[in-house]
Amino acid sequence: MFDHLLISDVSFIQSIAEAKNRNRNVMFAISEKSFLVKEDLKMLETNLEIYSEEDAALDKEITESEKNLNNLKKRKRETQWNIHEGLSRISEKRRILKILDTKKRKLMTKMMKIYEDEELADRKEAHMSIVWDKIKAFSHLV
């Protein structure tokens, strides 16, 4: 079946297939990591909303009860720290997501090149098959 292929073309076709497979695996891993980061981001944003609501409730409680002022101020500091931590984590997750998106875009560009190379290899194979058929037909004439 592959009698008509040149050795250089076989290696070219094999390298395209291997590159396509590697890129598909990397794309899957990046997509999976992106999904997990997005889920973490949703959770952190929800936590931030909860902490923000608690912060507002604590402000109201402080004004209503001077008797428990020290305990409430302590809880407020903890909540603000949680907000700060949440914002830091969200910022880090967004930074990671941006890096992953950049890698994904670069990988998509590489995948497009591989598909183009694969189409070129298919055209070369079809052309070589036609040439091979002509050579066989010509050799029968001689």
C-alpha positions as CSV (number, residue, x, y, z in Angstrom):
1,M,0.0,0.0,0.0
2,F,2.8,2.4,0.8
3,D,5.1,1.3,-2.0
4,H,4.7,4.6,-3.7
5,L,5.7,6.7,-0.7
6,L,9.2,8.1,-0.4
7,I,10.9,7.4,2.9
8,S,11.1,11.2,3.6
9,D,7.3,11.5,3.1
10,V,6.6,8.6,5.5
11,S,8.6,10.3,8.2
12,F,7.0,13.6,7.5
13,I,3.5,12.0,7.8
14,Q,4.5,10.2,11.0
15,S,5.9,13.4,12.5
16,I,2.6,15.2,11.7
17,A,0.6,12.4,13.3
18,E,2.8,12.4,16.4
19,A,2.7,16.2,16.7
20,K,-1.1,16.2,16.3
21,N,-1.4,13.6,19.0
22,R,1.0,15.4,21.4
23,N,-0.9,18.7,20.9
24,R,-4.2,17.1,21.4
25,N,-3.0,15.7,24.7
26,V,-1.6,19.1,25.8
27,M,-4.9,20.8,24.7
28,F,-6.9,18.3,26.8
29,A,-4.7,19.0,29.8
30,I,-4.9,22.7,29.4
31,S,-8.6,22.6,28.9
32,E,-9.0,20.4,32.0
33,K,-6.7,22.8,34.1
34,S,-8.7,25.8,32.8
35,F,-11.9,24.2,33.9
36,L,-10.5,23.5,37.4
37,V,-9.2,27.1,37.7
38,K,-12.5,28.5,36.6
39,E,-14.3,26.4,39.2
40,D,-11.9,27.6,41.9
41,L,-12.5,31.1,40.7
42,K,-16.2,30.7,41.0
43,M,-15.9,29.3,44.5
44,L,-13.5,32.1,45.6
45,E,-15.9,34.8,44.1
46,T,-18.8,33.3,46.0
47,N,-16.6,33.3,49.2
48,L,-15.8,36.9,48.6
49,E,-19.4,37.8,48.2
50,I,-20.2,36.0,51.5
51,Y,-17.4,37.8,53.3
52,S,-18.5,41.1,51.9
53,E,-22.0,40.6,53.1
54,E,-20.8,39.6,56.5
55,D,-18.6,42.7,56.6
56,A,-21.7,44.9,56.0
57,A,-23.6,43.0,58.7
58,L,-20.8,43.4,61.1
59,D,-20.7,47.2,60.6
60,K,-24.4,47.4,61.5
61,E,-23.9,45.2,64.6
62,I,-21.0,47.3,65.8
63,T,-23.2,50.5,65.8
64,E,-26.1,48.6,67.6
65,S,-24.0,47.1,70.4
66,E,-21.2,49.0,72.1
67,K,-21.1,46.3,74.8
68,N,-19.7,43.6,72.4
69,L,-17.5,46.1,70.6
70,N,-14.2,44.3,71.2
71,N,-15.4,40.9,70.0
72,L,-17.1,42.4,67.0
73,K,-14.0,44.3,66.0
74,K,-12.0,41.1,66.2
75,R,-14.5,39.3,63.9
76,K,-14.4,42.3,61.5
77,R,-10.6,42.1,61.3
78,E,-10.8,38.4,60.5
79,T,-13.4,39.0,57.9
80,Q,-11.4,41.7,56.2
81,W,-8.4,39.4,56.2
82,N,-10.6,36.8,54.5
83,I,-11.6,39.4,51.9
84,H,-8.0,40.3,51.4
85,E,-7.0,36.6,51.1
86,G,-10.0,36.0,48.7
87,L,-8.9,39.0,46.5
88,S,-5.3,37.7,46.5
89,R,-6.4,34.2,45.5
90,I,-8.8,35.6,42.8
91,S,-6.0,37.7,41.4
92,E,-3.6,34.7,41.3
93,K,-6.3,32.5,39.7
94,R,-6.9,35.1,37.1
95,R,-3.2,35.4,36.4
96,I,-3.0,31.6,35.9
97,L,-6.1,31.6,33.7
98,K,-4.5,34.3,31.5
99,I,-1.3,32.2,31.2
100,L,-3.4,29.1,30.3
101,D,-5.4,31.1,27.8
102,T,-2.3,32.3,26.1
103,K,-0.9,28.8,26.0
104,K,-4.2,27.5,24.6
105,R,-4.1,30.2,21.8
106,K,-0.6,29.3,20.9
107,L,-1.5,25.6,20.8
108,M,-4.5,26.3,18.6
109,T,-2.1,28.1,16.2
110,K,0.2,25.1,16.2
111,M,-2.8,22.7,15.7
112,M,-3.9,24.8,12.7
113,K,-0.4,24.4,11.2
114,I,-0.5,20.7,11.8
115,Y,-3.8,20.4,10.1
116,E,-2.4,22.4,7.1
117,D,0.6,20.1,7.0
118,E,-1.6,17.1,7.2
119,E,-3.6,18.3,4.2
120,L,-0.4,18.9,2.3
121,A,0.7,15.4,3.1
122,D,-2.6,14.0,1.9
123,R,-2.3,16.0,-1.4
124,K,1.3,14.8,-1.8
125,E,0.2,11.2,-1.2
126,A,-2.6,11.5,-3.8
127,H,-0.3,13.1,-6.3
128,M,2.4,10.4,-5.7
129,S,-0.3,7.7,-6.2
130,I,-1.3,9.2,-9.6
131,V,2.4,9.4,-10.6
132,W,2.9,5.8,-9.4
133,D,-0.1,4.6,-11.5
134,K,1.3,6.4,-14.5
135,I,4.7,4.8,-14.0
136,K,3.2,1.4,-13.7
137,A,1.1,2.0,-16.8
138,F,4.1,3.2,-18.7
139,S,6.2,0.2,-17.6
140,H,3.5,-2.2,-19.0
141,L,3.8,-0.4,-22.3
142,V,7.5,-0.8,-22.6
